[in-house]
Amino acid sequence: MRDDQLRLADMLEAIELIEKYAQRGRSAFDEDELIRAWIVHHLEILGEACRGLSDDFRKAHPDELWSDVVSFRNVLAHQYFGIDLEAVWEVVVRDLPELKKKILEIAGPPPTTGDAS
């Protein structure tokens, strides 16, 4: 079972993968089906990681944000033919930066990889 620190790391990774393609802008999101699918998929991963946070974590870090992330994941996962792309983009540009900041405040920056020599 993944602990809360690993789930927070999973969430950060999903956010960074979303940011990778969201930085291309709204027009790329609107025009490129693969970018839309990529972003939606990683929002679902983000929600799954958030859903797995322990009750102890949620008590230590009470915030409606956690349930909002899970709720949005559920909408994405079950609205196969009716995903509101405007809402998806709004989450990406408005809510993900706030979520990323919150996660970094709790978990600290992810460890860097690479050779120091």
C-alpha positions as a Markdown table, in Angstrom:
| # | Residue | x | y | z |
|---|---|---|---|---|
| 1 | Met | 0.0 | 0.0 | 0.0 |
| 2 | Arg | 1.3 | 3.4 | -0.9 |
| 3 | Asp | 1.8 | 5.8 | 2.0 |
| 4 | Asp | 0.7 | 9.5 | 2.0 |
| 5 | Gln | 4.2 | 10.8 | 1.0 |
| 6 | Leu | 4.2 | 8.5 | -2.1 |
| 7 | Arg | 0.6 | 9.6 | -2.9 |
| 8 | Leu | 1.7 | 13.3 | -2.7 |
| 9 | Ala | 4.6 | 12.5 | -4.9 |
| 10 | Asp | 2.2 | 10.8 | -7.4 |
| 11 | Met | 0.1 | 13.9 | -7.3 |
| 12 | Leu | 3.0 | 16.2 | -8.0 |
| 13 | Glu | 4.1 | 14.0 | -10.9 |
| 14 | Ala | 0.7 | 14.1 | -12.4 |
| 15 | Ile | 0.5 | 17.9 | -12.1 |
| 16 | Glu | 3.9 | 18.3 | -13.7 |
| 17 | Leu | 2.9 | 16.0 | -16.5 |
| 18 | Ile | -0.2 | 18.1 | -17.1 |
| 19 | Glu | 1.8 | 21.3 | -17.0 |
| 20 | Lys | 4.2 | 19.9 | -19.6 |
| 21 | Tyr | 1.4 | 20.1 | -22.3 |
| 22 | Ala | -0.8 | 22.8 | -20.8 |
| 23 | Gln | 2.0 | 25.2 | -21.3 |
| 24 | Arg | 1.3 | 25.0 | -25.0 |
| 25 | Gly | -1.9 | 27.0 | -24.3 |
| 26 | Arg | -5.6 | 26.8 | -24.7 |
| 27 | Ser | -5.5 | 26.6 | -28.5 |
| 28 | Ala | -3.3 | 23.5 | -28.4 |
| 29 | Phe | -5.7 | 21.9 | -25.9 |
| 30 | Asp | -8.7 | 22.7 | -28.1 |
| 31 | Glu | -7.1 | 21.5 | -31.3 |
| 32 | Asp | -5.1 | 18.4 | -30.2 |
| 33 | Glu | -7.1 | 15.4 | -29.1 |
| 34 | Leu | -3.9 | 13.8 | -27.7 |
| 35 | Ile | -3.2 | 16.7 | -25.5 |
| 36 | Arg | -6.8 | 16.7 | -24.2 |
| 37 | Ala | -6.6 | 13.0 | -23.5 |
| 38 | Trp | -3.2 | 13.3 | -21.8 |
| 39 | Ile | -4.5 | 16.1 | -19.5 |
| 40 | Val | -7.7 | 14.3 | -18.6 |
| 41 | His | -5.9 | 11.0 | -18.0 |
| 42 | His | -3.5 | 12.7 | -15.6 |
| 43 | Leu | -6.3 | 14.6 | -13.8 |
| 44 | Glu | -7.8 | 11.1 | -13.2 |
| 45 | Ile | -4.5 | 9.8 | -11.8 |
| 46 | Leu | -4.3 | 12.9 | -9.6 |
| 47 | Gly | -7.8 | 12.2 | -8.2 |
| 48 | Glu | -6.9 | 8.5 | -7.6 |
| 49 | Ala | -3.8 | 9.5 | -5.7 |
| 50 | Cys | -5.8 | 12.0 | -3.7 |
| 51 | Arg | -8.5 | 9.5 | -3.0 |
| 52 | Gly | -5.9 | 7.2 | -1.4 |
| 53 | Leu | -4.7 | 9.7 | 1.2 |
| 54 | Ser | -5.3 | 8.4 | 4.7 |
| 55 | Asp | -7.8 | 9.6 | 7.2 |
| 56 | Asp | -4.9 | 10.6 | 9.4 |
| 57 | Phe | -3.5 | 12.8 | 6.6 |
| 58 | Arg | -6.9 | 14.4 | 6.0 |
| 59 | Lys | -7.3 | 15.1 | 9.7 |
| 60 | Ala | -3.9 | 16.6 | 9.9 |
| 61 | His | -4.5 | 18.7 | 6.7 |
| 62 | Pro | -8.2 | 19.5 | 6.6 |
| 63 | Asp | -9.1 | 21.1 | 3.4 |
| 64 | Glu | -12.0 | 20.9 | 1.0 |
| 65 | Leu | -9.5 | 20.7 | -1.8 |
| 66 | Trp | -8.9 | 17.0 | -1.3 |
| 67 | Ser | -12.5 | 16.1 | -1.8 |
| 68 | Asp | -12.8 | 18.5 | -4.7 |
| 69 | Val | -10.0 | 16.7 | -6.5 |
| 70 | Val | -11.6 | 13.3 | -6.0 |
| 71 | Ser | -15.0 | 14.6 | -7.0 |
| 72 | Phe | -13.6 | 16.0 | -10.3 |
| 73 | Arg | -11.8 | 12.8 | -11.0 |
| 74 | Asn | -15.2 | 10.9 | -10.6 |
| 75 | Val | -16.8 | 13.3 | -13.0 |
| 76 | Leu | -14.1 | 12.7 | -15.6 |
| 77 | Ala | -14.1 | 9.0 | -15.1 |
| 78 | His | -17.8 | 8.6 | -15.6 |
| 79 | Gln | -18.7 | 11.2 | -18.1 |
| 80 | Tyr | -17.3 | 9.4 | -21.1 |
| 81 | Phe | -19.1 | 11.3 | -23.8 |
| 82 | Gly | -19.9 | 14.6 | -21.9 |
| 83 | Ile | -16.7 | 15.9 | -20.4 |
| 84 | Asp | -16.9 | 19.7 | -20.1 |
| 85 | Leu | -13.6 | 20.7 | -21.7 |
| 86 | Glu | -14.1 | 24.3 | -20.5 |
| 87 | Ala | -14.2 | 23.0 | -16.9 |
| 88 | Val | -11.1 | 20.8 | -17.5 |
| 89 | Trp | -9.1 | 23.8 | -18.8 |
| 90 | Glu | -10.3 | 26.0 | -15.9 |
| 91 | Val | -9.1 | 23.4 | -13.4 |
| 92 | Val | -5.8 | 23.2 | -15.2 |
| 93 | Val | -5.1 | 27.0 | -15.2 |
| 94 | Arg | -7.0 | 28.0 | -12.0 |
| 95 | Asp | -6.9 | 25.1 | -9.6 |
| 96 | Leu | -3.7 | 23.1 | -10.3 |
| 97 | Pro | -1.3 | 25.8 | -9.3 |
| 98 | Glu | -3.1 | 26.2 | -5.9 |
| 99 | Leu | -3.1 | 22.4 | -5.4 |
| 100 | Lys | 0.6 | 22.1 | -6.4 |
| 101 | Lys | 1.5 | 24.9 | -3.9 |
| 102 | Lys | -0.5 | 23.1 | -1.1 |
| 103 | Ile | 1.2 | 19.8 | -1.8 |
| 104 | Leu | 4.7 | 21.4 | -1.8 |
| 105 | Glu | 3.9 | 23.1 | 1.5 |
| 106 | Ile | 3.0 | 19.8 | 3.0 |
| 107 | Ala | 5.5 | 17.4 | 1.4 |
| 108 | Gly | 8.4 | 19.8 | 0.4 |
| 109 | Pro | 10.0 | 19.7 | -3.0 |
| 110 | Pro | 10.5 | 16.3 | -4.7 |
| 111 | Pro | 14.0 | 15.0 | -4.5 |
| 112 | Thr | 16.1 | 15.8 | -7.5 |
| 113 | Thr | 17.6 | 13.0 | -9.5 |
| 114 | Gly | 20.8 | 13.0 | -11.4 |
| 115 | Asp | 24.5 | 12.7 | -10.8 |
| 116 | Ala | 26.0 | 15.5 | -8.7 |
| 117 | Ser | 29.5 | 15.0 | -10.2 |
